[in-house]
Each structure stands twice: as C-alpha cells, then as structure tokens.
Amino acid sequence: LVICEGGNRRVTRWAAGGQSEILMDRFEGKRLNRPNDVVCKSDGSLYFTDPGLRVVLAERELPYAGIYRIAPDGATTLVADFEYPNGLAFSPDERLLYVANTRWTQYIHVLELDAGGKMGRRRIFADMASDETDGVPDGMKVDVEGRVYCTGPGGTWVFAPDGTRLGI
C-alpha cells in the first residue's frame, strides 16, 4: 500500500505485515510540502502531487508545488511544477498524466510523458471554472475508453478524451 502522508510530509509503502518504508520525504535535500495524491504506473514508477500551500510559509522548504516521480530503482525527479496540484490519473496507455489544479484557476492539465517518464509537453486539458462554490477539482479517474472523471464544483465532471465536457 502506497500512501501520501501529508501531515508527515512523505510518501511511504506499507507491507502486509505493517512495516513501512519511506519512499520519499525530501527532494534535493529539502522536505516535501504535503504529498497529497499518488498513482502507480505499470512499470512500477509512482507519481504524486505535492501542493505547496498546505504548509505554513515559514515551514516550507521547497519554493514550488510539484508533480514528482519515484522510479522503480528509487530515483526521484520533479516532473513539473504547478500552481496547486491535487488529483491525478493516467490515460489507458499511460502516455498522458492528467493533473487537477485545485486553487485559483480551476482546470485539468495533461502532461505527455516520454518512455522514461519525463514530461515532453504540457497543456490545459479542460477548464473547470464554475460559479458553483461547492467543490474544487480534486479526485480523478480515467476509464478504459479514455473518459476523464474529476470531482469538481457541483459534482463529478466527465470529459471525452479530447477534453470536451460531456456532463456534470
């Protein structure tokens, strides 16, 4: 079981017997902000969001919020910096990583990943701006047809693979 431990500012793996292993708690020697959401890729790599504003400014060591990758060999990289990354999910072929931006501007980004897990291109996938005040872009899933489901203002938003909103 892989867990983002926001309060402990780390990502851990827990074995069935209850033993835990810290997978990442620092990047370039600096403590993570508050890891929030994690997805596992079929090659064994892990991607997680680390929003910056969930830590008091005086305690923040990293100057940005980010998406990180933990490779199967344990190597860690910053995939992209973000405004306020939250939920994330892979496309069925795992070449696209969708990331919900929760604060200020509400949208879903899509990161095109190369074979080594690095970001090749980044673009806005869907705008989730709304007059509805209940809810923000957060948890996300993608079905086998590539439709993206993301919780958001007023309910769960559904998008076609090209970013067209199908409904809420």
Secondary structure, 3 states (H helix, E strand, C coil): CEEEECCCCEEEEECCCCCEEEEECEECCEECCCCCCEEECCCCCEEEEECHHHCCHHHCCCCCEEEEEECCCCCEEEEEEECCEEEEEECCCCCEEEEEECCCCCEEEEEEECCCCCEEEEEEEEECCCCCCCCCCCCEEECCCCCEEEEECCEEEEECCCCCEEEC
